[in-house]
């Protein structure tokens, strides 16, 4: 059925008008320059790929958010990217094939079949950084610090970083030796913070009372920096794998605090976001002005395995549109110079030089002088006039 209003856009799809676009582009350049100063190289990935390549090794959630179409040339199914991380992992594993650490960054649009949250866009602009080829905590420390630096550059106020580690929950489940159905039931309850359900499942299914108590306490370990001290006490007699992962988290926290002494860190040690592909630390940034994470990331060491190289990997990303809306940055709009519609060599030379010097020069296409309203719409506060045979730039009267 043809729409009676052909200018309407689909739900969750929006146009970006000049003022907002100017702010977005300014912020995008600042963030990419920041990443470049840390050694991250820009990559531009394809908007569309064969579906089996785009979704291989990804989560069920990403599959649901991916638009799928049929390629008219090959007849194969194709997908429009809903996330850039799998593409960056392929570039590292298959295209670059470097032995040492590889730092990549990106800033580009993705498309979602449905919004990921209330009032969120289906066409976000993802901006982020990823580091491949280093398994040590130094990698995670760098990325947490870089995510924080990104939000400082974007002038996001009252930043709070929340850290977790999916390995703690995974290792305790392995030690408990639960069957897959019970694991899934417990996982669902933990995600919903349904504490009564968690306690019931643990009581019925985990014979080892010590492990049961650790899983129960883990589901409730969230809060400020005292949470980490409590976790060390809770897991004092935990399996070796759990202790190792907790020490890894402690080392990351110490490294971040040493570099950013004023940073506010909080913890949710049973945060299971991205449990299907995250393998270690997970981290996210919040601000009171926004009800969801403004940036998030973590470690996903197996993401490149399907492309032939299971390299260690960690990274983060954010939605540029969200950052621009929350940013305290003022509009960086620039005023313009109005040039007469004349083709004299001297005028053309002056206009060319002004533009080369970074000024905005707009040709007056009208034969009559512009009104005050016209000048305001064009943001023109100066003009080029001829005085005594010379072209000069002067303010409007």
N, C-alpha and C positions, 0 to 999 in steps of 0.2 A: 504494500500500500504506500502510495506517495505521500510524503509528509506535507501538511498544509503550510508548514513553516520550514522551508528548505535551509534556513540558516541555523537551525537547531543542531547541536552536537550530541553524540551518545553520552549517557551517564558516565561520569568519571573521566571524560575527555574534555580538555579545555584548550582554548587559544591563549597564547602569551602575547600580550600587547606591548607596544614599544617601551613604555616606562619599566614594566616588569622584566621584559627581555633584556634591557640594558643592565639592570641589576643582576640578573642571572648570569649574563655573559661576563660581567666584571668579576663576580664571585667565582665563576668557573675558571677564569684566567688566574686569579689569585691562588686557588687551590692547586691547579696544575703546576704553577710556578713553585708553590711550596713543596709539592711532591718531587719536582725536578731537583730542587735544592737538597733533597735527601737522597738523590740518586735513583729515583723511580722513573722509568721510561714509559712514555705514552704509547698505548696500543689502541687501534680502532678496529673493532671486530665486526663481522657481517651482521646485518639486521636479520637475515634469514639464513637458515641452514637446513640440511637434511635432519629429520626428526631424530633418527637413531644416533646421530652425532651430537645433537644439541642436548638430548636428555640422558645420554648414557651415564650411568653412575649417579644420577641426580635423585632428589627426593620425590615422593609422591606429590607433595605440595607444589613443587615446580611444574610437574606434569599437568596438574589441574589448572595452573595459571598460564599455560602456554597455548597460544592460538595455533591451530594446525590447519594447513592447507595442502592441496595437491599440486605438485610441480607440473606445469603444462608441458615442459620439455621431456622430462624423464618418467613422469607418472608416479614418482616416489612421494611419500609424505614429507612435508617440510614444516618447520616451526619458526615462528617469529620469536626472537629471543625475549625471555622474561627475566633473565639474569645474565650478567656478564662473566661471573666467576668461572663457570665451566669452559667458556671460550678462552679466557685467559690461561686456564690450566692446560688447555690443548696447545696454545701457542708456546708455553714453556716446555711442555713435554715433547711435542712433535715438531715444532717449527724452529725454535731457537736451539734446543738440544745442548745447552751449556752445562758444564760440570759443576760450577760453583753457584752461589746464590744469584738469583735473578729477581730484580725489583721491577714490577709493572704497575702502571696506573691507567685509569680510563675516566671518561666523562661522556656519557652517551645515553640516549633514550632506550627504554625497554617498553614492552607492551604486555599488559595483563588481561586475562579474560574477565577477571572480576577484581574489584578493589581489595587490597590486603587489610584494610581497616576502614572505619567510619570516616567519610569525607576525604579519603585519600584518592590520589589520582590513579587511573589505569595506565597512564603514560608517564611514569616518573622518569627523571633524568638521574641515572645512577652515577655517582662519582666516588671513586675509591682507590685503594692501593693494596697490592698483594706481593708477598715475598715468598719465593720458592727456593728450595734447596738447602734450608738450614733448619735443623731439628731442635736446636738449643733454645733456652729461655730468652736469649738475647734477641731473637727474632720477634717473639711475642712482646717483649718490653718495648722494642722499637715501634711496633705497630700500635700499641696502646698509647704511647707518647705521641705518635704522629696523628692518631685519631683526635686526641685532645688538642693538638696544635691546629688541626683543621677547624675545629669548633671555635677556637680562639680567633683564628683568621676570619671566620664567618661572623664573629662578634655575637655568639650565642651566649646568653647570660646564665649564671648559676649552674654550671655544668657539673653533673655527678656521674661518675663512672661506676658501673656495676660489673663485678667479676664473678665467674663461676668456672666449673670444670666438670664436663660431662663424664670424664674418666672415673670420677669417684663413684657415681651411681653405677656405671657399667661394670667396674671391677667388683663392687659389692654383689651385684646380681650374678656375676660369674662365680663368685665364691659360694653363693647361696644355692647354685645349681637348680634354678627353677625352670619349669618347662615353659615353652614359648607363650602359651595362652595366659599363664599366670603372670609372666613378665609383662605382657601387653596390658593386662588389667592393672597391674601396679603402675606401669608407666603412665597410663591414662589418668589414674588417680593422682599421681604426683604432679602431672602437668596442671591439673585443676586445683591443686592444693587442697584436695578433699581428704583432710586428715583422718576422719573417722573411717573412711574406706581404706586408706593406707594401713591404718592400725589393724583393721579386720583382715585384710589380705595377708599381712605379715604374720599375724597370730595363727592363721589357718595353714599357711604354706611354707613358712621358714622354720625348720626344726631347730636350727642353731640360734639359741636365744641371744647370744652376743651379736651375731650378724643382724638378727631381726631388730635389736635395739639400735644398732648403728644406722640401719636404713630408716628407722623411724626418726631418729635424731637428725639425719641428713635432710629429710624432707622439710624440716623446720629451721634449718640453719640459714638464716638470712638476716641482714641488718648491717650495722656499721663495722668498723675495723675490729671490734671485740669479737665479732663472729669468727674471725680466723683463729683467734686464740682458743675459742671454745671448740672449734673443729679439731685443733691439735690435741685437745684433751679427749674429745669423743673418740678419735681414731688412734689413740695411743696403742691399743692392742689389735689394730686392724690388720688385714693381710698386707703383705709387703707391697703389692701393686698400689693399694690405696694410699699407703704412707708415702710412696714415691711420688704419686700424683699430687698429694697435698704439699709435699716439699717443693715440687715444681711451682705450684701456685704461690707459695710463700716467697720463693726466689723471684718470681715475676713482680710481686707486690713490692718487695724490697728494692728491686731495680727501678721500678716506676717512681717510687717515693724518693729515691736518691736523685733522680733526674728532675722530678717535679714535686718539690717538698710541699707545696700548697694545694696539691690535687686532693679532691674529695673522693675517697674510694668507699664503695659499699659492696656487699656480697650477697649472692643468692647461689648457694652451693648445690642446689638441686634444680638449677635452671637447665632445662632440657631442650631449649630451642635448637633446631637443626641436629637433633640426636642421631638422625640417620647418617649424616655425613661428617659432623664434627667429631674430632678425636681427642681433644684436649681442652685448653682454656676457651671460654666464650666470654665476650665482653660487649657492653653496650653503654651508650651515653644518653642521659636523660636531662631534661630541663623542666622546671615547674610549669612553664608556659605551654607544654605539649604533652598530651596523654600517652604517647608512644615513644619508643626509642628514636632519637634523632640520628643515631649512627650505631652500627653494630657489626661485630666481626667475631673471629675465632680461628682455631686451628683445624685444618681438614687435610690430614697427611695423605689420604688415599685417593684424593680426587683425580690425580693424574694417572692412576694405575691403568684405567681403561684405554689410555692413549699410549701405553707402552712404558711409562716411567712413573713409578709410585714415589714421587719426590715429596719431602716435607713441604707443607704449605700453610700459610697463615695470612689473614688479610681482614679488611673491613670496607664497608661502603655506606653511603647515605643518599638520600634523595635531595638533589640540588634545589628543587622547587620548595621543599620544606625548609631547608636551610635559609633560602632567600626570604621566605615569609617570616621566619623567626629572627632573622638577623637585625641587629641594631644599626647596621650601616645606613648612612643617608644616601639618597639618590645622587649618583655621580654625574648627573646630566650636565652637558656643556652647552654654553651659548654659541650662537652662530653669527657669521658675518654675511651680510647680504651684498651680493655683487650685481651690478647692472647688466642687462642683457646686451653686451657690447663685445665686439670681436677685435678690438685693437690689440696689437702685439704687446704693448706695455701692460694693459689690463690682464691679458691672458698670462703673461709672465708673472705678475704679482699674485694672481689667484693660484697658479701652480706652486709658487714658493710658499704661500700661506698654508696650503694643504700639506706640502712636504714638511712644514714646521709643526704640523699637528693641529692646525685650526680647521674648523668646519666652515666651509664657504658654500653658500647656496646661491644659485643663479636666480635672479628675479625674472621669471618667464613672462610676467605681465608688462604691458607698456606703461600702465599708470602706476603711481606710487602705492606701496602697501599701506593699508590702514593699521592702526595700533593693534587691533584684534588679530589681523593677519600676522603681524610681527611676533605677537605673543605665542600664537600657535606654532610658529617656526622657531621660537626661542632666539630670535635675532635681536641683539642689543647694539650691534655696530653695522656700519655699511661702508662700502667703497665708493668714494666720490672723486670727481675730477676737480682739482684746484690749480689754477694757473698752469694748465697743461700737464699736471702730474696727478697720478692716481694715488689717493691716500685713504687710510682706514681711520674712521672717526665714529664717535658715539652718535646715536640718534639724538636729535634735539628733544 
